[in-house]
């Protein structure tokens, strides 16, 4: 019990601190009112008690506590009182002859209205006294007095018990209505009081029947009832406040977020053909859903996947083999090497993928491995060269390229710049449908400048005496890193015929004539149809304001421009997915910016007919198209994912008629998943907590015929736990649930006190709107709107990115809100996806920083539960840059901030991103200077900034952090700085230490409770 009480007391103190911060005024008023009620109860009780004593004295005066050792002798029987004489309780005294006893007795007689008293003293004489009688002070007494009705007249009985140290004496005085008679005593003179002997007669004569003091009883009941009512009211009020202080579940631990035990982790799903869909089932294994039979069969068991810790897979077209990727080792943010194993499904047999020249005792780490089209031949990339393996069981490997060189020439995989900014993957090759031809890109970085960074792990030892040739200092690593205005990688595209390995032929794809003499980027490429004579390629100029969609035909493979897209004035073009061609190759769909109203542009879908040179926009509205999923050329339907115009952070499935249909009216897109009111009304039970959807639409990528789409898989990804459901395409009817993570993970999440999520939009000063997402801590209640919660804002602001999302995730923001009672805020302002580009064109670190401050000011003024004295900000990468700019803006809104791997000087960032916004330094050098965070850093207040950086970061090289730290030091700013050796941009190897250091900094800055003051298990769940 003591342990439980100790836990509860600690929790109560912590909760009390929370509630005082949350609602200082409300709690103060409550305490004052409760104190007033209690004080009023006490005062009234005392007054009523006094009144009761007074009433009791009126009906029955009380005798004294002090017990005398001698008692006055009773009068003889002849002196009994008459019925009309007043009755007085007996008086006792230690010394019957003393004045105090007489004064006491006379005072009580005077109080009772008696006019005369006679007493027989121990000396044998009598003493009588008439009014006025003197008063005595300072003597305490107790008595009981009851009144009863006997006959026609009232009778009074007084009984007293006085307990001395050595003896006990009883004295009784009563009246009898009749005197004389046999054996009766004679009456004393009128108006004379007798002090009688308690040993006389029987008890029934001495104690006649008792009466009732109704007035005293009524007042006593009123006081008792009033006190009980006050206690019940106080308990109710305290219980109500107590209910607000507690929440269901325990606080989240950092390890639970880092280990991802409470977050569903699934391998990606994919359509193999128009009939079969492969996904990871609830039991952890790979399963195949067959639309023809509406059945699910196991492809690979969970045991098999866990044996080699599979991180990715690729199924052959006939589902006989599955290529596993495992033992992944990351190099940069997206580049990696891994081991690959072929799994024979029918024989349950593993076959490691090796290169012929690699020793069998040690398998070669590969950069890429995949199936060649609809065959079981394999395309392998290792050490920047491409290899062909004709079957899984064939150990013979054919080398297709010979120019690969580390850090110089890349074949089939992108170099660092392209993987970081354009491809967003580590693959740059595309096989034809039948697997007989291969298209790949080559990146030559020979002319690109080098960036050097220290590496401490290998060859770094402390030399002992006598040891000669060991390395005493860290080695250096280098990477080709183009900066704004410097030389970019040279890119070329090749087509190779691999149908005959003894006679391999290769052709270079020639770029369109419009790009001759211009620096350009390769954006994307793909095969069109299954005849191996047509590929489509998207190019973009270095200034990133012109994009060209081209078709390149065999045998010359010279590209012809079909459509060019120009950026609107004072904007740039985004890197978008590759166009989707019709099976006959005569038309295609692609995404582009469309002006909807005024000067606002949104990404929508355009339809281009090549032979007729016609263009039509088939989607429209104030929302963004995310990705084109499939094109049903039989039913003339286009499926795509898009945002919701009025609800930030949501993602939905849309379908719209294509322009080829016979309907001449402009087709209105239908949102299948929006509001779940019409299309999916029958499935609303499964999607009750879903507003962020992913979809997989069946298609036939290996034929050129027009094929209808019959099914689609709808995956709910948030804000609730993920699940996937199969729907019929023609009527959207639910066919079956493929997997549902809710039964397993809901019980785990129910044990935690997780924050609640709110997403909305607010107006900005310049007529635009910002998207806001709040994570409200578990202790937050609507009833505590005037509370005082600390605030932590996560900023990103990178142009074209988005932070507000309804997708289910457990991240550091979730942990901070749950563990530290922090209101965690995410923002999307100007420059984010769907928020316009003009304000940021040729300017960085300006409007996006101002908008972040303006949004927070608005929230602090509007939401009274945000503590404006405890506001922190943090960001990673571009968000770290925005954080430094905010703290250096001299706006007293944020108390402190954290920058993780920030960009500080844009002259040292990569060329593609920087030139897209700021242009070339020679043309817009002033903007580079104004956007320099090292200049703003001089104005950051002391003790308010925490800088974190990895020394092996190549996304935002460590020079950025070092230069900012030097600027802060030169300005005399006291700040906290932490760097990690051999860690890249994501700080993967030390991520726990990073988060714990950040939490420690914020605990001091925002006055967060320490872990010792937080309850870990003791809680009172809401019911």
N, C-alpha and C positions, 0 to 999 in steps of 0.2 A: 504493500500500500504506500509506503514511503517513497519507493521508486516511482510508482505511477504518479503520486502527487508531485514529485520533483519534476518529472517530465511535463506534467500538465502546467505546473507553475512556470517552467521555462518557456513553454509554448504560449502561455497566457501573457507573459511579459513581452515576448516577441510580437504576438498579435496585438497587444496594447500599443506597442510602438507603431505598428502598421496602421492601426485604426486612428491613432492620433494624427499621423501624417495624412491619412486619407481624408478625414473630415474634422478638422480642428474646431471649427465653429460649431458644427452640429453636436459633436461629442461634448464640448464645453457647455453648451446649452442643456444637453441631457443631464450632465453631472450636476449643474446648478439646480435644475428642476427636481431631480431625484433627491438632492440634499435638502431642498426646501420641503419636499414632501415628508422626508424622515424627520426633519426638525419640527415640522408642524405636528406630526404624530406624537413626538415626544412631549412637546409643549401642551398639547390638548390633553394628553394622558395625565400629565402632572396636574393640570387644572381640575380635571374630572376627579383625580385621586383626592385632591384637597377638598373638593365639594363632598365627596363621599365621606371623608373623615368628619367634616363639619356636620353632615346629616347624621352620621353615627353618634357624634357627641350630643347632638340635640335630643336624639331619642334615648341615648344611654351614655352618660358621662363615664369616662374611663378612670380606672385606678392606676396606681403607680407600680413601676417595675420593681422598685426597691422593696424588699421584703423585711418587715420589722421582726424583731425577735420577741416582742411582747405585744399582746392584743388587749384592747379594751374589753372589760367584762360585760356580758350582756345585761340588759335591764331585767328586773324581776317580771314575772308574768302579769302582775297587776298593771304594769305600765305598757302593755301592748298598744300599738297605735290604732286609731280609729280609721274607718274606711275613707274618710275625707282628707286624711293627711297625706302629704306628699312623701314619696319613697325615694330614698337616696342610696346609691351603692355604698357598700361599707368602706370605711377609711381605716387605714392601719398606720401605725407609727412605731418606730424603734423605741422611742421614749414617750410614753403616754403623757407625761407631764411637760414635755418639751413644747416650745412655742411653735416649732415647725409643723408638728403633727396637728396641733389645733388650727393653725393657719390653713393647712392643707384641707382639713375637714371643713372648716368654715368656708373656704373658697368654693368647695364643691357644693356645699349647701346653698351658698349664694347663687351659684350658677344654676342650681336646680330649682331655685325659687323658694326653698325652705326658709321659714321665718325663725325657727327655734330648734335647738338640739340639746339633748341631755346625754351625758356619758358618765358611766360609773368607772372611776379610775382604780388602779390597783391598790391604792392606799385605802380604798373603802368608801371614799366620798364621791359625790356626783358633781359634775360641772355642766352647767347649761349656758347657752349663749344665744342671744337674739340678734336679729338683723339690725343695722348693716354689719355684715361679716367681713373680716379682712381676707385678702387674697394672698396666696403663696405662689412662688415662682420656682422654676427649675426642677419640678418633680414629674417624672414620667410614670405612666400607668397604662394598663391594658384592661379591657373589659369586654363582656358580651352582654347584650341586652335584647330581649325579645318581648314582644307584646302579644297578648292573647285575649280572647273574649271569653269570659265566664259569667254566664248569667246576663243580667241587665247592665252591670257596670264593668269597666275595664280593669284588668289586673296586670300588674307589672312584676316581672321577675328579673332580678339581677344576679348574675353568677360570676364570680371572679376566681381565677386561679393564679396564685403568686408563688413563684418557685424561688426560695432563698437558697443559700449555700447549704444550710444545715437543717432546714425544716420547711414544711409546706403548711400553709394556713388557708382555710376556706372561710369566707364570710358571706352571709346571705341576709338580705333584708327583704321582707315581703309584707303584704297587708292581708288581712282577713276581713271579710265584709261583716262577719257576725262575732260579737264578743260574748263573754259569759258562757253559761252552760256548764255541763259537767266537766270538771277538770280544766276548764278554760281559764286563761289568765285574764286579769283585769286590765282595763285600758289605762294607759298613762294619760296625762293631760293632753288637751287638744294641741295639734300642731307640734307635737314632740316626736322626734325620730328615734327609733330603737336600733341599736347595733346588736344583732342577734347572734346566737351561738350556732355554728353550722352543724353541731352534733345533735341538735335537738330533733325530736320527732323522726318521722320516716322521710325517706327521700321524696316520696310522692307529695308530701306536704310542703317540703321545701322547694320543690321544682314543679310548679304547675305547668300545664300544656303550653307549648311555645307558640308565639305569633310569627308573622312574616313581615319583613321590611321590604315591601315591594319597590319602593323608590330606589333603594340601594341596589337591589337586584337588577332593575331596568338600566340604571346608569352603568353598572358593571358590564352587562351584556353589550351595551352600546360601545363602550370603550374596547372591549375584546373584539367585537366585530369590526370596528374601525381599524384596529391594529392588524387584524388578519387580512382585511382588504388591502391595506397598504403594503403588507408583505407580499401578497399575491401579485399586486400591480408591479412592485419592484422586481419580483422574480420574472414576470413576463417581459418587462422592459429590458432587463439584463439578458434574458434569454434571447430576445430579438437581436440585440447588439451582438451577443455571443454567436448567434447564427450568422451574422454578417462577417464575423471574424474568421470563420472556418470554411473549409471547402472540402470537396470529396477527393480523396487520393493523397499521395505523398508527392513531395517535391521531386522534380526530375534531376537525375545525376548526369554529369558530363559524360561519363563512360557510356551511358545508355545511348547518347547521341553519337559518340564517336564509333562505337562498335556496331551501330545500326541494327541492334537486335530487335528494336521495336518498329523498324521500318521495313515494309515488304521490298525484297530485292529479287527481281525477276530477269531472266534472260529475254532478249527481244523476241517478238513474234513475227511471223512472215507467212505470206501465201506462197506455196510452192507452185501451184498452178490454179486454174479457175475453180478447182474442186477441193483441194486439200490445203489445210491451214495448220501450221506447226506452232505450238505454244508450250510454255512451261506450266504444267498442271499444279494443282494444290499440293500434291504429294512431292513436288520438287523435280519430277522427271519430265522429259519431253514427250508430248502427246500429239497425235494427229487427229484433227477433226475433218471428217469426210461429209461434205454437203449432200452427196448423193444418197447416203444412208442415214444421215443425221446421227452419226455415231462417232465415238472417240476411242482411239486405240493408243496404247503405249508404244512409243518409238524408242526411247532410251530411259532406263530406270534412274531413279534418283541416286541409287548406290553407284552406278557407273559414272555419273557426273561428279559425285563427291570423291571418287577415287583419285581423280587427277585435278580436282578443283577447277572445273571448266569456267572460263570467263567469256567465252563466245563460241558460236557454232555456225556451220554453214552446211545445209543439207544438199545432197545431190538431187537432181531433178526426179530420179526414179525412187528416191528415199531408201536406196540400198546402203548408202554410206552417209556418215555424218562426220564432218571435219571439225575437230575440237581445237580451240585455242586455249592455252593454259600457261602457267608460269610466266606471266607477263612482267616485263621489266620496262618501266617508263624511262625515256631519255629526256624529252622535253614535255610540254603540255599535252601534245597529241601523239608524238612519235614514240615508238616502243619496239622492242624485240620480244619474241615469244616462242614457245615450243608448240608444235602442231602434231596432232595425232588423228589418224583416220580410224573411225569405228565402223566395223562391219556389223550391220544391224542383224542380219539373219544368223550369223555365226557367233555373235557376241565376242568379237575379236578386235584387239587394238593393234594398229600398225603405225609406229612412229614415222614421221616424215623427216627424212634425212637427205642431204645432198650427197652425191656419189663420192665426192672427194673428202667429205668430212669423216673423221674417225668414228666408228660405230660405238666406241665406248663413251663418247661424248657427243651428244646431238647438237647440231648447229642451231643457233637461235636465228629465227627468220623474221623478216620485216613484214611479210605478207604471204598469205596462201589462200587460194579460193579455187572453186570448180570453174572450168572453162565452158561457159554456156550451159546447155542441157546435156553435157557429157560428163564422164567421170575422170577426164584429164584434169591435171592440176597446174595452175599458174603460181609460181613461187618467186618471191623477191628476197634476195639475201645480199647484203653488202652492196646495195644500190644497183644490182644487176638482176635480170629477169631469167627464170628457168622454166622449163616445161617438163612435166612428168605425165606420161600418157595414160597411166592407170594407177590406182592405189597400190596394187601389188607389184608394179614394175619398179625396180630399183634404178633403172636407167634414167638419168636426168639430162636434159638438153639445155644448153645455155643459149639464150636468145640475144643477149646484149653483152658487150665486152668493154664498155666505156665507163662503167661505174667506178667512182673513186670517192672515198670518204671525205666529206666536207667540201667537195668540189662538183662532182657530177652525180645526179640522181636519176635513175631509170625506173619508172613504174611507181615510185613513191615521191611525194613532194618534198622540196627542201623546206627549211624552217619557215621562211616567209610565206610560202603558199599554204602550208598546213595551218599556220597561225591565222591568216586573214582571209583566205579565199576558199579552199577546199573544206575546211573544218573536219578533215579526216586524214588518215595516213594511207591513202590509196590514190594512184593516178593512172589506172589502167582500166580498160573496158573490153570485154570479150564479146564476140558476135554470138547470135542465138545458137548456132550449131557448133560453136567452139572451134571453128577452123581459122578464124581471124582474130587478131588482137590489136587494139589501139592503145597506145601508151604515150605518156608525156615524159620528156627529158628536160631536166633543169640543170643548167650549167652556171655554177656560182664562181667560176674562176676569177672573174673581174670584180666580184663583190668584196667590200671591205671586211676586215676581220675584227671581231670583238673578243677580247681576252678576259678571262675571269680566273681567280685562284681556285685550286682544288686541293683539299687537305687530306682526303681519305687515303690515297695510295702513295707509297714512296715517301711518306712523311714520318721520320723517326727522329728520336733524340740521339745524337751520336755519343757513344761511350768512348772513354779514353782508349786509344789504340785501334779503333775501328776506322777504316779509311774511306771507303767509297760510297757510303750511304748518303741519301739526300738529306740535307739539313733544312731545307725550306720547301714550302708547298710548290707543287707543280702548277703549271698554267694550262688551261684548256681554251680552245678557240672555237668560234662559230662564225659563219658568214652572216653578217648582220647589216642589211642596207638601211641607211638613215635617209631622211628627207633630202632630196637633191642629189644623192649619190647614185652610183651605178646599181641597177637592179639585175636580178638573175635573167639569163637568156633562156627562153622557153621554146621548145619545139614539140610538134606532135607527129607521131609515126603510126603507120598501119603495117602490120606484119602478117604474112600468110604462114600459118603453122600446120597446115594440113599435111604437108610433106616435110618431115624433119630433115630429110637428106637434101632438100632444096628449099631452104627458107628464103623468102623474098620480103623486101621491106621498102616502103615508100614514105616519103615525108609529106605531110599534109600542108598545103600552101595556104597561107592566110589570105583574107580578102584584099582586093586591091586598095580599098579605102584605108587600110592600115599600113600600106607601104611607106616607109620612111618615118613611121611613128612608133614610139615606145608603147607597148601594149601589154595586157595581161590575158592569160588563158583562164577563162572563168569556169567552163564546164564542157563536157562532150558526151556523146552517146551514139550508139548505132540506131539506125532507122530501118524498120522492117527486118526480114530475115534472108535477104538476098546477098548481103555482104558487099553492097555496092554504094551504100549511102550512109554517111555519118553527119550528125549535126554538131556544130561547135559554136560556143558563145565567146566572143572576145570583148575586151573593154580597153579604152585608151588609158594611158597612165594618169591623166587628169581625172579620170573616172566620171566624165560627164557624157560620154557616148558609149553605147553598148550595141553590138552587132550580132544578130542571129544569122548564122550562115549554114549552108549545106555544101558538103564536099563529096564529090562523086568519083567513083572508079572509072578509068584506070589512072587518071592524072592526079586525083585527090586534090584538085584545086577548089577552094571554097568560094561559093557565090553568096553574096549578101542577099538575104530575104527580107530582113527588117532591121532597122536601126532605131534605137530608143535614145532620145536626148533628154538630159536632165532639165527640169524647169529652171528658170532664172534664179540664181542665188541658191541653188541646191546641188546635190550630188546624186549619183545613182547607187543604189544598194546592191550588194551581192545577193542574187536570188537563185532559187533552184532552177535546174535545167528545164527547158520547154518540154511539153508532152506532145508527141507527134501522133497523128492518126495512123492506123496500120498501113494505109497506102502511102503515107508520107506526103500527102498533098496539102495538109493543113496542120496547124499546131496551136496549142494553148501555151501562154506564158504569162507571168506576173509582171506588172508594171505599175508605176504611180499614176493615178487618175485624179484629176481635179474634181472635187465633189461640190464644194460651195466656197465662194470667195477665193481665197488664196490657199485653202487647205487641200492637201493631197493625201490620198489613201491608196494602199496597194490593192489592186484588183486584177481580174483576169481578162486578158485580151485574146481574141480568136483571130488568127491570120490564115487566109487562104492563099497558098503560094501561086497557083496558076492564075487565079483571078485577081490577085493583089488586092484583096479586100480585108478590112479590119473591123472588128466589132468588139465592144466591151460587154461582157456577159454578166458580170457582177457589179454591184454598185451599192453605195450606202456609206454611212460614217463609221466604218469599221475596217479592220485590216484582214486581208486574206493571208493566212499563214503558209499553206501548202496545198497544191493540187494533188488529190489522191488518185483519182482514176477518171477515165473518160469512157462512158458507155456509148459507143458509136452506133449501136443497134437501136437503143431507146433514146439516143440523143440527150444524154444526161451527163452532167459534170459534177463530181463529188469533190468537195474541198473543205478544209478546216479554216475557220476564221474567228476573230474576236467578236465580242458583243458590244454594240455601239454605246449602250447606256450602262453597262455593268463591267467595270474594269476588272482585269485579271481572269475573265472567263474565256473559254475556248469551246467552240461548238462545231458540229457537223452540218454542212449546208449542201444542198443540191439545187442545180439550176439547169434549164434547157440550153442546149447549144444552138448557135445560129443556123445550123444545117437543118434543123427540124422544120416541118411544114408550117408550124405556127408562126405567123408573121408578126404577132404582137411581141412587144418587148417582155421577155420572161422575167418574172420576179423570183429571186432566189428564195428557197424554202429552208428555214432553219429547222432541222430535224430534232435537235436536242434542246432548243431554247424553250424554257418554261415547261416543257413536257406536257403541253396542254392538248395538242391535237394529234400529232403524228405518233408519238410514243405514249399516248394516254394509258394504254393497256399495260405498259411496262413501268409505270411511274413508281411502283413499289420498289423496284430495284435501284432506281436512280433518285431516291428521296433526298440524298445529300450529295448531289453531283451537279457541278457547273463547269467542270474542266474535263473535256473529252478528248480522247485519241480514237482514231478509227483506222481500220484495215479493210480496204475494199477489194473484193476479189477481182483479179484481172488475169490476162493470159499474155505474159511477156514473151513467149516463145513462138508465137504464130503471127502471121500478117493478116489473117482474116479478121473480120469484124465479129466480136464475141460479146454477147450480152452479159451484164453483171447481175448475178442472181442473189448474192449474199454480201453482207458486210458485218464486220465485228466491231462492236462499239465497246470501248474501254473507258469506264469511269475512273478518272485519275485524281479526283479531288472535288471539294475539300474532304470528302469522306474517304474511307479506305478503298483501294482499287478493286474492281471486278470487271469481268469481260463477258459480254452476252452476244449471241449470234442472232441476227435479224434477217428476215427475208427482204430483199431489195424492193420488190414490187408493191408490198403493202406494209412493210416495216414491222411485221409481226415477229414477236419474240419466239425463237426456236429452242434455244437451250442456253444455260449458263455454262461457260467454259471454265472459269475459275472465279473464286470469291475469297478474298483475303480477310474479310470481316470476321468470320467465326474464330479464326486463330488469333489475329492481332487485336481485336476489340477487347478481349479480356486483359491483354497486357496493357493496353492504353488506359483501360478503366482503373488500373491501379495508380495511375499518375494524375497529378493535378496539372492539367494542360491548359494553356491560355485559350481564350475564345478569339475568333477572328472576325474583323469587320473591314469591308472594302467599300469605298465610296469616292466621289469626285468633289473637288472644291474649286471655286473660281480663282483665277490668277489676275493680277492687276491689269494685264494687257489683253484681257478678253478671252484668253485661253483657259483651259481647265487642267488641273493636275489630278492624278490618280493617287489615292492614299490607302494604305492597308495598316490596320492596327492589330497588334497582338495584345489583348488585354489579360493581365495576370489573373490567376484563379481567385484571388481575394477581391477582385473588382466586382462590384454590384451596381445595378442601376440606382439603388437607394443611396449609394455613396458617390453621387456625381460631383460633390464638392470635396472629394478626397484629394490627397497629395501624393501621387505616384511619381517616382523617378522616370525619366524618359530617355530612351536610347534610339537614335535614328540611324538606320543603315542607308547610306547613299551609294548610288552607282552613277547614274547620269551619263553613261557612255552612249554616244549617239547610236540610235537604232536598237538599243537594248531595252529590256523591260525588267522591272523588279517586282511589281504587283502581280501576283498570280494566285489563282484559287487551287492550284495543284497541291495535292497532299504532300507534305514534307515535314520532317523533324530536323531542324537545323539549329545553329547556335542561337538564333533569335528565339526559337521555341524554348531552348534551355534557359536563357537569361530571363525570359518572362515568367517561366514556371519556378525557377530556383530563387530568383532575386526580386520578385514582385515588380518587374520593370514593364512599363508600357513600351513595346517595341514597334517602331514605325518604319515602313518602307514607302518610298516615294517614286513616282514617275512624273517628270516635269518636261519642259520643252527640250526637244532633242531625242526623247525616248520614242520607241516605236508607236506610230500613230499620233505623235504630238508635234509634228512639223519639224522642218530642218532649217528654214531660212534664218531663224534667230541665231543658229550656231555656225552658219556658213562663214568661213574665214575668221571665226572667233571661237576660242575655247576658254573655259574658266570664267565666263561672263554670265550669260543669262541663266545657265543651268545652276550656277552657284546662287545667284539672286533668287531664283525660284525656290530653291531648297529653303532659304531663309524666310522667304515670304510665306511659304506653306506652313512652316513651323510656327511663325508668328500667328497665323490665322488659327492654327490648332490650339495654341496656348490661350488665345483670347476666347475661343469658342468652347473648348472642353475644359471645364473647371477642375477636373480630377488630375490634370497634368501639372506637376510641380515645376513652375518656370524657373526655380532656383537650382534645379537638378536636371539638366538636360545635357546629354552627351551625343556625340556623332562619331561614326566610324565607317570605313569603306576599304575595299580591297581593289588593287589595281587602279583603274580609272576612279573608282570610289575613294581610294586613298588620296588621289590627286584632288578631288573635290573637297575632301575633308580638310586638307591643308589650306586650300583656297578659302574655305569658309572661316576657319579660325584666324586666317590672316586678313580677313575683310574688316576687322575691328567692329563687328556687329555683336553686341553683348547678348546674344541669344543662347549660344552654346557655352557650357562651362568647360568642357574638355573634349578631346577627340583623339582617335587612333587611326593611323594610316598604315595599312599593311601592303607591302610591295607597291608603293605608289610610283606613278610617273610624275616627274617634276619638271624636267626640261625637254620640250618637244623636239629640240634639235637632235636629241639622242634616242628618239623612239623610232619604230619601224616606218618605212617610207609609205607603204600602202595606206595605213590608217591615217597618218599625219597629213599626207598630201591630199587625201580625200576631203579633209575639213579645212586645213589651213593653206593648202596650195604649196608651191615651192618656196623655200626660204628666200631665194633671190627676188621673188615677186611680192612677198608679204612678210618681210622680216619683222616689221613692227608688231604684227599679231603674235609671232613667236615670242617676242620679248614680253608682251603683255600677258601671255598665257603661262609665263615661267613661274612655277610655284616657289622657286628659291628666292624670288624677290618678295613675294607675299609672306614667305616664312619669317622674314625679319620682324614682322608685326604680330607674330603669334605670342600670346602672353606666356610668361613663365609658369611652369608646373601644370600646364594644361594640355600637353601634347605628348603622344607616345608614338614613336616611329619604329616599325618592324620591317626587316628586309632579309632576303636570302642572298648570299653571296654568289650562288650559282644560278640566279634568276636570269633567263634570257628573254623573257617576255617584257619585263621592265628591268633592264640591266642594273646591277648594283650601283653603277655610277649615279643613278637618280637618287637613291637614298643617301649616298655619301655626300653628294653636293648639297642636299637639303640639310643634312646634319652640320655640314661646315657653315652654311649660311646661318643656321640657328646659333651655332657657337660664336660666330663672329659678332652677332648682334647681342650677345650676352643672355640669350634665352636659356633658362633652365628647363630641360626636357628629358624624357626617358627614351632611351635608344636600345634596340635589341637586334642583333644580326646573327644569322645562322650559317655556319659553314656547310658547303656542299648541298645546299637546299635551293630548289627552284622556286618558281612563282607560286606554286600551291603549298609549299612548305609541308609536304606530305609526311616526311619523316619525323617532324617535330610538332605536328599539329596540336597534340594535347598540351604541350608546353606553351604554345602560342595562345591558345584559348584561356589557359589558366592565368597566364601573364596579363592578358587583356582584362579578365575578370577582376584580378587583383587591382589593376589600375583604376578600373571603374568603381570598385568598392570604395576606394579612398575618395575618388572624385565626386561620386554621386551619393556618398554616405549610405551605402548599402549595408545591410546587416551581415555580420560575419557568419560563417557556417556554424559556429558554436552557439549562436543565438537563434538558429533556426531549428524547428522540430524536424526530425527526420521521419519518424513514424507516427508520433502522437497526433491525432487529428479527430475531428468530429465530422463525419460526412453529412452532407445535406440529404434530406429524404423528401 
